[in-house]
Amino acid sequence: MNMLLSELLELIAQGEGAKLEFKRDDLRPETLAREIVAFANTHGGKILIGVEDDGEIGGMQRDNLQSWLMDTVIRDYVNPPIVPDYEEVAVNGKRIAVVSVPMGIS
């Protein structure tokens, strides 16, 4: 997918909405799983991890966020499993994870 920095900044400027959520990277796995399932049950959406609710970019602290997402959040809390697209974008030396959740099929 390869989101451009300008596209990410534009998303953040729009603010949270029906298809966009901001999350800190210290969230609990069941909280993230709820967001993923909610997006899959509607029209899909994006979760930006490392962004505060007010749009401030805090960045990610975890080095293994993608593994944690797949091995803990998806495996343990999402049934049937949903495989979101995952990428990281650097913003002023901070990493933001972009988790794109497709609309579910069932």
Chimera marker file (.cmm) of the C-alpha trace (Angstrom):
<marker_set name="trace">
<marker id="1" x="0.000" y="0.000" z="0.000" r="1" g="1" b="0" radius="0.5"/>
<marker id="2" x="2.776" y="2.475" z="0.980" r="1" g="1" b="0" radius="0.5"/>
<marker id="3" x="1.015" y="5.506" z="2.394" r="1" g="1" b="0" radius="0.5"/>
<marker id="4" x="2.793" y="8.778" z="1.781" r="1" g="1" b="0" radius="0.5"/>
<marker id="5" x="3.624" y="11.086" z="4.667" r="1" g="1" b="0" radius="0.5"/>
<marker id="6" x="1.358" y="13.757" z="3.143" r="1" g="1" b="0" radius="0.5"/>
<marker id="7" x="-1.559" y="11.282" z="3.024" r="1" g="1" b="0" radius="0.5"/>
<marker id="8" x="-1.026" y="10.355" z="6.680" r="1" g="1" b="0" radius="0.5"/>
<marker id="9" x="-0.891" y="13.998" z="7.779" r="1" g="1" b="0" radius="0.5"/>
<marker id="10" x="-4.079" y="14.687" z="5.806" r="1" g="1" b="0" radius="0.5"/>
<marker id="11" x="-5.853" y="11.804" z="7.585" r="1" g="1" b="0" radius="0.5"/>
<marker id="12" x="-4.735" y="13.095" z="10.985" r="1" g="1" b="0" radius="0.5"/>
<marker id="13" x="-5.917" y="16.619" z="10.098" r="1" g="1" b="0" radius="0.5"/>
<marker id="14" x="-9.403" y="15.242" z="9.266" r="1" g="1" b="0" radius="0.5"/>
<marker id="15" x="-9.729" y="13.890" z="12.794" r="1" g="1" b="0" radius="0.5"/>
<marker id="16" x="-11.429" y="10.758" z="14.013" r="1" g="1" b="0" radius="0.5"/>
<marker id="17" x="-14.635" y="9.645" z="12.350" r="1" g="1" b="0" radius="0.5"/>
<marker id="18" x="-16.673" y="6.662" z="11.227" r="1" g="1" b="0" radius="0.5"/>
<marker id="19" x="-13.720" y="5.206" z="9.304" r="1" g="1" b="0" radius="0.5"/>
<marker id="20" x="-10.748" y="6.550" z="11.285" r="1" g="1" b="0" radius="0.5"/>
<marker id="21" x="-9.579" y="6.013" z="14.874" r="1" g="1" b="0" radius="0.5"/>
<marker id="22" x="-6.496" y="7.318" z="16.676" r="1" g="1" b="0" radius="0.5"/>
<marker id="23" x="-4.895" y="5.143" z="19.369" r="1" g="1" b="0" radius="0.5"/>
<marker id="24" x="-1.858" y="5.371" z="21.612" r="1" g="1" b="0" radius="0.5"/>
<marker id="25" x="0.401" y="2.351" z="21.397" r="1" g="1" b="0" radius="0.5"/>
<marker id="26" x="-0.128" y="1.475" z="25.070" r="1" g="1" b="0" radius="0.5"/>
<marker id="27" x="-3.645" y="0.221" z="24.386" r="1" g="1" b="0" radius="0.5"/>
<marker id="28" x="-4.840" y="-3.139" z="25.626" r="1" g="1" b="0" radius="0.5"/>
<marker id="29" x="-5.206" y="-5.964" z="23.073" r="1" g="1" b="0" radius="0.5"/>
<marker id="30" x="-8.949" y="-6.359" z="23.678" r="1" g="1" b="0" radius="0.5"/>
<marker id="31" x="-9.469" y="-2.630" z="23.040" r="1" g="1" b="0" radius="0.5"/>
<marker id="32" x="-7.711" y="-2.814" z="19.687" r="1" g="1" b="0" radius="0.5"/>
<marker id="33" x="-9.564" y="-6.026" z="18.823" r="1" g="1" b="0" radius="0.5"/>
<marker id="34" x="-12.913" y="-4.270" z="19.474" r="1" g="1" b="0" radius="0.5"/>
<marker id="35" x="-11.955" y="-1.475" z="17.066" r="1" g="1" b="0" radius="0.5"/>
<marker id="36" x="-10.877" y="-3.957" z="14.382" r="1" g="1" b="0" radius="0.5"/>
<marker id="37" x="-14.111" y="-5.952" z="14.684" r="1" g="1" b="0" radius="0.5"/>
<marker id="38" x="-16.234" y="-2.779" z="14.677" r="1" g="1" b="0" radius="0.5"/>
<marker id="39" x="-14.613" y="-1.599" z="11.423" r="1" g="1" b="0" radius="0.5"/>
<marker id="40" x="-14.930" y="-5.048" z="9.844" r="1" g="1" b="0" radius="0.5"/>
<marker id="41" x="-18.622" y="-5.155" z="10.776" r="1" g="1" b="0" radius="0.5"/>
<marker id="42" x="-19.269" y="-1.822" z="9.045" r="1" g="1" b="0" radius="0.5"/>
<marker id="43" x="-17.440" y="-0.486" z="6.005" r="1" g="1" b="0" radius="0.5"/>
<marker id="44" x="-13.844" y="-0.995" z="7.102" r="1" g="1" b="0" radius="0.5"/>
<marker id="45" x="-11.514" y="1.757" z="8.266" r="1" g="1" b="0" radius="0.5"/>
<marker id="46" x="-8.084" y="2.769" z="9.480" r="1" g="1" b="0" radius="0.5"/>
<marker id="47" x="-6.586" y="2.789" z="12.956" r="1" g="1" b="0" radius="0.5"/>
<marker id="48" x="-3.585" y="5.047" z="13.440" r="1" g="1" b="0" radius="0.5"/>
<marker id="49" x="-1.496" y="3.802" z="16.351" r="1" g="1" b="0" radius="0.5"/>
<marker id="50" x="0.841" y="6.371" z="17.843" r="1" g="1" b="0" radius="0.5"/>
<marker id="51" x="-1.626" y="9.267" z="17.483" r="1" g="1" b="0" radius="0.5"/>
<marker id="52" x="-3.448" y="10.864" z="20.426" r="1" g="1" b="0" radius="0.5"/>
<marker id="53" x="-7.215" y="11.523" z="20.326" r="1" g="1" b="0" radius="0.5"/>
<marker id="54" x="-6.516" y="15.207" z="19.668" r="1" g="1" b="0" radius="0.5"/>
<marker id="55" x="-4.324" y="14.364" z="16.648" r="1" g="1" b="0" radius="0.5"/>
<marker id="56" x="-1.005" y="14.902" z="18.409" r="1" g="1" b="0" radius="0.5"/>
<marker id="57" x="1.659" y="12.523" z="17.110" r="1" g="1" b="0" radius="0.5"/>
<marker id="58" x="3.152" y="10.642" z="20.047" r="1" g="1" b="0" radius="0.5"/>
<marker id="59" x="4.665" y="7.856" z="17.995" r="1" g="1" b="0" radius="0.5"/>
<marker id="60" x="5.008" y="4.190" z="18.854" r="1" g="1" b="0" radius="0.5"/>
<marker id="61" x="7.190" y="2.864" z="21.642" r="1" g="1" b="0" radius="0.5"/>
<marker id="62" x="6.821" y="-0.852" z="20.852" r="1" g="1" b="0" radius="0.5"/>
<marker id="63" x="9.396" y="-2.306" z="18.501" r="1" g="1" b="0" radius="0.5"/>
<marker id="64" x="7.268" y="-5.336" z="17.659" r="1" g="1" b="0" radius="0.5"/>
<marker id="65" x="3.845" y="-3.787" z="17.126" r="1" g="1" b="0" radius="0.5"/>
<marker id="66" x="3.068" y="-5.758" z="13.958" r="1" g="1" b="0" radius="0.5"/>
<marker id="67" x="3.898" y="-9.076" z="15.654" r="1" g="1" b="0" radius="0.5"/>
<marker id="68" x="1.863" y="-8.086" z="18.724" r="1" g="1" b="0" radius="0.5"/>
<marker id="69" x="-1.059" y="-7.137" z="16.474" r="1" g="1" b="0" radius="0.5"/>
<marker id="70" x="-1.073" y="-10.462" z="14.628" r="1" g="1" b="0" radius="0.5"/>
<marker id="71" x="0.108" y="-12.846" z="17.373" r="1" g="1" b="0" radius="0.5"/>
<marker id="72" x="-1.825" y="-11.430" z="20.315" r="1" g="1" b="0" radius="0.5"/>
<marker id="73" x="-4.654" y="-9.163" z="19.191" r="1" g="1" b="0" radius="0.5"/>
<marker id="74" x="-5.862" y="-11.036" z="16.095" r="1" g="1" b="0" radius="0.5"/>
<marker id="75" x="-5.101" y="-14.583" z="17.242" r="1" g="1" b="0" radius="0.5"/>
<marker id="76" x="-6.484" y="-14.246" z="20.765" r="1" g="1" b="0" radius="0.5"/>
<marker id="77" x="-9.321" y="-11.720" z="20.450" r="1" g="1" b="0" radius="0.5"/>
<marker id="78" x="-10.685" y="-11.666" z="16.873" r="1" g="1" b="0" radius="0.5"/>
<marker id="79" x="-12.808" y="-14.590" z="15.712" r="1" g="1" b="0" radius="0.5"/>
<marker id="80" x="-13.012" y="-15.310" z="12.851" r="1" g="1" b="0" radius="0.5"/>
<marker id="81" x="-9.569" y="-13.799" z="12.296" r="1" g="1" b="0" radius="0.5"/>
<marker id="82" x="-9.356" y="-10.647" z="10.192" r="1" g="1" b="0" radius="0.5"/>
<marker id="83" x="-6.044" y="-9.832" z="8.555" r="1" g="1" b="0" radius="0.5"/>
<marker id="84" x="-5.639" y="-6.065" z="8.314" r="1" g="1" b="0" radius="0.5"/>
<marker id="85" x="-3.022" y="-4.337" z="6.175" r="1" g="1" b="0" radius="0.5"/>
<marker id="86" x="-0.204" y="-2.980" z="8.321" r="1" g="1" b="0" radius="0.5"/>
<marker id="87" x="2.424" y="-0.400" z="7.555" r="1" g="1" b="0" radius="0.5"/>
<marker id="88" x="4.514" y="2.106" z="9.438" r="1" g="1" b="0" radius="0.5"/>
<marker id="89" x="5.088" y="5.708" z="8.410" r="1" g="1" b="0" radius="0.5"/>
<marker id="90" x="7.805" y="7.928" z="9.915" r="1" g="1" b="0" radius="0.5"/>
<marker id="91" x="6.743" y="11.418" z="10.991" r="1" g="1" b="0" radius="0.5"/>
<marker id="92" x="9.459" y="13.702" z="12.361" r="1" g="1" b="0" radius="0.5"/>
<marker id="93" x="11.454" y="10.743" z="13.681" r="1" g="1" b="0" radius="0.5"/>
<marker id="94" x="8.396" y="9.044" z="15.219" r="1" g="1" b="0" radius="0.5"/>
<marker id="95" x="6.737" y="5.903" z="13.870" r="1" g="1" b="0" radius="0.5"/>
<marker id="96" x="2.987" y="5.705" z="13.255" r="1" g="1" b="0" radius="0.5"/>
<marker id="97" x="1.330" y="2.362" z="12.508" r="1" g="1" b="0" radius="0.5"/>
<marker id="98" x="-1.444" y="2.431" z="9.931" r="1" g="1" b="0" radius="0.5"/>
<marker id="99" x="-3.775" y="-0.546" z="10.394" r="1" g="1" b="0" radius="0.5"/>
<marker id="100" x="-6.236" y="-0.775" z="7.495" r="1" g="1" b="0" radius="0.5"/>
<marker id="101" x="-9.195" y="-3.007" z="8.305" r="1" g="1" b="0" radius="0.5"/>
<marker id="102" x="-11.214" y="-4.345" z="5.371" r="1" g="1" b="0" radius="0.5"/>
<marker id="103" x="-14.979" y="-4.680" z="5.463" r="1" g="1" b="0" radius="0.5"/>
<marker id="104" x="-15.819" y="-8.167" z="6.756" r="1" g="1" b="0" radius="0.5"/>
<marker id="105" x="-17.361" y="-10.767" z="4.487" r="1" g="1" b="0" radius="0.5"/>
<marker id="106" x="-19.632" y="-12.404" z="7.037" r="1" g="1" b="0" radius="0.5"/>
<link id1="1" id2="2" r="1" g="1" b="0" radius="0.2"/>
<link id1="2" id2="3" r="1" g="1" b="0" radius="0.2"/>
<link id1="3" id2="4" r="1" g="1" b="0" radius="0.2"/>
<link id1="4" id2="5" r="1" g="1" b="0" radius="0.2"/>
<link id1="5" id2="6" r="1" g="1" b="0" radius="0.2"/>
<link id1="6" id2="7" r="1" g="1" b="0" radius="0.2"/>
<link id1="7" id2="8" r="1" g="1" b="0" radius="0.2"/>
<link id1="8" id2="9" r="1" g="1" b="0" radius="0.2"/>
<link id1="9" id2="10" r="1" g="1" b="0" radius="0.2"/>
<link id1="10" id2="11" r="1" g="1" b="0" radius="0.2"/>
<link id1="11" id2="12" r="1" g="1" b="0" radius="0.2"/>
<link id1="12" id2="13" r="1" g="1" b="0" radius="0.2"/>
<link id1="13" id2="14" r="1" g="1" b="0" radius="0.2"/>
<link id1="14" id2="15" r="1" g="1" b="0" radius="0.2"/>
<link id1="15" id2="16" r="1" g="1" b="0" radius="0.2"/>
<link id1="16" id2="17" r="1" g="1" b="0" radius="0.2"/>
<link id1="17" id2="18" r="1" g="1" b="0" radius="0.2"/>
<link id1="18" id2="19" r="1" g="1" b="0" radius="0.2"/>
<link id1="19" id2="20" r="1" g="1" b="0" radius="0.2"/>
<link id1="20" id2="21" r="1" g="1" b="0" radius="0.2"/>
<link id1="21" id2="22" r="1" g="1" b="0" radius="0.2"/>
<link id1="22" id2="23" r="1" g="1" b="0" radius="0.2"/>
<link id1="23" id2="24" r="1" g="1" b="0" radius="0.2"/>
<link id1="24" id2="25" r="1" g="1" b="0" radius="0.2"/>
<link id1="25" id2="26" r="1" g="1" b="0" radius="0.2"/>
<link id1="26" id2="27" r="1" g="1" b="0" radius="0.2"/>
<link id1="27" id2="28" r="1" g="1" b="0" radius="0.2"/>
<link id1="28" id2="29" r="1" g="1" b="0" radius="0.2"/>
<link id1="29" id2="30" r="1" g="1" b="0" radius="0.2"/>
<link id1="30" id2="31" r="1" g="1" b="0" radius="0.2"/>
<link id1="31" id2="32" r="1" g="1" b="0" radius="0.2"/>
<link id1="32" id2="33" r="1" g="1" b="0" radius="0.2"/>
<link id1="33" id2="34" r="1" g="1" b="0" radius="0.2"/>
<link id1="34" id2="35" r="1" g="1" b="0" radius="0.2"/>
<link id1="35" id2="36" r="1" g="1" b="0" radius="0.2"/>
<link id1="36" id2="37" r="1" g="1" b="0" radius="0.2"/>
<link id1="37" id2="38" r="1" g="1" b="0" radius="0.2"/>
<link id1="38" id2="39" r="1" g="1" b="0" radius="0.2"/>
<link id1="39" id2="40" r="1" g="1" b="0" radius="0.2"/>
<link id1="40" id2="41" r="1" g="1" b="0" radius="0.2"/>
<link id1="41" id2="42" r="1" g="1" b="0" radius="0.2"/>
<link id1="42" id2="43" r="1" g="1" b="0" radius="0.2"/>
<link id1="43" id2="44" r="1" g="1" b="0" radius="0.2"/>
<link id1="44" id2="45" r="1" g="1" b="0" radius="0.2"/>
<link id1="45" id2="46" r="1" g="1" b="0" radius="0.2"/>
<link id1="46" id2="47" r="1" g="1" b="0" radius="0.2"/>
<link id1="47" id2="48" r="1" g="1" b="0" radius="0.2"/>
<link id1="48" id2="49" r="1" g="1" b="0" radius="0.2"/>
<link id1="49" id2="50" r="1" g="1" b="0" radius="0.2"/>
<link id1="50" id2="51" r="1" g="1" b="0" radius="0.2"/>
<link id1="51" id2="52" r="1" g="1" b="0" radius="0.2"/>
<link id1="52" id2="53" r="1" g="1" b="0" radius="0.2"/>
<link id1="53" id2="54" r="1" g="1" b="0" radius="0.2"/>
<link id1="54" id2="55" r="1" g="1" b="0" radius="0.2"/>
<link id1="55" id2="56" r="1" g="1" b="0" radius="0.2"/>
<link id1="56" id2="57" r="1" g="1" b="0" radius="0.2"/>
<link id1="57" id2="58" r="1" g="1" b="0" radius="0.2"/>
<link id1="58" id2="59" r="1" g="1" b="0" radius="0.2"/>
<link id1="59" id2="60" r="1" g="1" b="0" radius="0.2"/>
<link id1="60" id2="61" r="1" g="1" b="0" radius="0.2"/>
<link id1="61" id2="62" r="1" g="1" b="0" radius="0.2"/>
<link id1="62" id2="63" r="1" g="1" b="0" radius="0.2"/>
<link id1="63" id2="64" r="1" g="1" b="0" radius="0.2"/>
<link id1="64" id2="65" r="1" g="1" b="0" radius="0.2"/>
<link id1="65" id2="66" r="1" g="1" b="0" radius="0.2"/>
<link id1="66" id2="67" r="1" g="1" b="0" radius="0.2"/>
<link id1="67" id2="68" r="1" g="1" b="0" radius="0.2"/>
<link id1="68" id2="69" r="1" g="1" b="0" radius="0.2"/>
<link id1="69" id2="70" r="1" g="1" b="0" radius="0.2"/>
<link id1="70" id2="71" r="1" g="1" b="0" radius="0.2"/>
<link id1="71" id2="72" r="1" g="1" b="0" radius="0.2"/>
<link id1="72" id2="73" r="1" g="1" b="0" radius="0.2"/>
<link id1="73" id2="74" r="1" g="1" b="0" radius="0.2"/>
<link id1="74" id2="75" r="1" g="1" b="0" radius="0.2"/>
<link id1="75" id2="76" r="1" g="1" b="0" radius="0.2"/>
<link id1="76" id2="77" r="1" g="1" b="0" radius="0.2"/>
<link id1="77" id2="78" r="1" g="1" b="0" radius="0.2"/>
<link id1="78" id2="79" r="1" g="1" b="0" radius="0.2"/>
<link id1="79" id2="80" r="1" g="1" b="0" radius="0.2"/>
<link id1="80" id2="81" r="1" g="1" b="0" radius="0.2"/>
<link id1="81" id2="82" r="1" g="1" b="0" radius="0.2"/>
<link id1="82" id2="83" r="1" g="1" b="0" radius="0.2"/>
<link id1="83" id2="84" r="1" g="1" b="0" radius="0.2"/>
<link id1="84" id2="85" r="1" g="1" b="0" radius="0.2"/>
<link id1="85" id2="86" r="1" g="1" b="0" radius="0.2"/>
<link id1="86" id2="87" r="1" g="1" b="0" radius="0.2"/>
<link id1="87" id2="88" r="1" g="1" b="0" radius="0.2"/>
<link id1="88" id2="89" r="1" g="1" b="0" radius="0.2"/>
<link id1="89" id2="90" r="1" g="1" b="0" radius="0.2"/>
<link id1="90" id2="91" r="1" g="1" b="0" radius="0.2"/>
<link id1="91" id2="92" r="1" g="1" b="0" radius="0.2"/>
<link id1="92" id2="93" r="1" g="1" b="0" radius="0.2"/>
<link id1="93" id2="94" r="1" g="1" b="0" radius="0.2"/>
<link id1="94" id2="95" r="1" g="1" b="0" radius="0.2"/>
<link id1="95" id2="96" r="1" g="1" b="0" radius="0.2"/>
<link id1="96" id2="97" r="1" g="1" b="0" radius="0.2"/>
<link id1="97" id2="98" r="1" g="1" b="0" radius="0.2"/>
<link id1="98" id2="99" r="1" g="1" b="0" radius="0.2"/>
<link id1="99" id2="100" r="1" g="1" b="0" radius="0.2"/>
<link id1="100" id2="101" r="1" g="1" b="0" radius="0.2"/>
<link id1="101" id2="102" r="1" g="1" b="0" radius="0.2"/>
<link id1="102" id2="103" r="1" g="1" b="0" radius="0.2"/>
<link id1="103" id2="104" r="1" g="1" b="0" radius="0.2"/>
<link id1="104" id2="105" r="1" g="1" b="0" radius="0.2"/>
<link id1="105" id2="106" r="1" g="1" b="0" radius="0.2"/>
</marker_set>
